[in-house]
Amino acid sequence: MLIKTTVLPLALLALTAAGASAQNPVSDSLRGSWSGVKRNIAQSADLMPEEHFSFRPTKDVRSFGELLSHVAGASYVFCAAAKGEKSPFEEDAFEKTAKTKAEIVKATKDAIAYCDSAFAAVTDASAGQMVQAPFGTGQAPRANALIGQIGHDNEHYGNLVTYFRLRGIVPPSSRPR
């Protein structure tokens, strides 16, 4: 009786969940990659002390805060393309307007939330649909914009790691969880 009333329904539920998950392995993989990089970007914004947001290793590169502001602006462009809509912000919008840590952290977290909805909505079927590519470069599969978002954030997280190390701070991805 226990098998019929408890174990069998749980087994069926587990199989159904596993089957549903296996139906979207590509989009699930995109979401997994996004989850990691968005955590690193958000934690970077929170972790760096405000007095180091203006830090730049050389005069020829963006400051820590400018990098995060750039990432936020570009995130809107990438994720708007994935959503099939016009970006609500230009790529350089936050570099021009967000100057304090509070403003930059807000822009960063708002951009992440905007992108969360694009990653949440994608399925393997919709990932292959053609959309206007980010930055007006023609048509591309929706997945292209999401892969671009992940790659761009990872690229600049690498910059942020260097800034942390130069300030003697352990970056988020190297901290114990």
Beta strands, then each sheet from edge to edge (+ up, - down):
strand 1: 130-132
strand 2: 139-141
sheet 1: 1+ 2-
end
